[in-house]
Amino acid sequence: MPHDVNARVAAPAALALSVNGEHVASAAATLVALLAERGFAGGGFACAVNGQFVPRARWAEHMLADGDCIDVVAPVTGG
């Protein structure tokens, strides 16, 4: 079967997400990719998707979907 040299590979569709209340468009497929894209590096924070805590060990496998609400929070110390 001949292949079309003019065929284009479709770019990943951008997802409409909410990150800490800010509406963003992202091509990130996973939570860890979104965090990297948005500049969250290192540790010291936790993530929830649609109100459900996502353990750090699952960030790389947690797939995002259009309309997801992601909260990135830092723990508060003191009392």
N, C-alpha and C positions, 0 to 999 in steps of 0.2 A: 504494500500500500504506500503510495508516494506521500510524502509529508509536505505540507504547505510552509514554505520558508517565510511567508508573510503572516503566519499565524502568530497571535500574541498570547502570552501567558497572562491570565487574568491576575491582577493585583489582588491581594487579600482585601476583602471588604472591611471598611472601618466599622467598628462597633460603636454605638452610642452608649456611653457609660457615664456614671456619676462617681467622681473621686472626691471624697470629703466635701460633698455638696456642689462641686464644680462640674458642669457638663463638659465632657471631653469626647473627642472621636479618637479611636485608637485601633490600630491593626494588630495589637498584641493579642495573642490567642490564650495566654496563660496569665495567672496572677503574677508570677515572678517576672514575666516579660513586661507587663504593665508597670510594675514597680520600678524596673530598670529604666523604662522609657520615661517615666515621670520623675526620675532623679532620686528615688528612695534607695539609698545604699546603706550597707552595714546592717546593724541590728538596732535593738532598742525600741522596736515598735511592733505592734500586732495588727493583724488585718481581719476584717470581717467582710463577707460578701452577702449582700441582701440580709444583713442582720445576723448572719451566722459566722461565728469565729472559724477561721481556717488556720489550722496548725502550720507553723513554718515548714515542717517536713513535707507538707502537701502543696506548698505554693507552686512548685514547678509543674505539678500535674493537675492543678485546679484550672479547668477550662472556663473561660469567660463567655458570657452570652450577651447579646444585644439587650440593653436596658438594665444591666446589673448595676447595683449601687455598692461601691467599694469604700470602706472606711479604713483609714490608716491612722492608728492612734498610738501615742507614746504613753507609757505608764506614768502616773503622777505619784511622786514620793512625798513623804511628810505626813503631817496629820494635823 
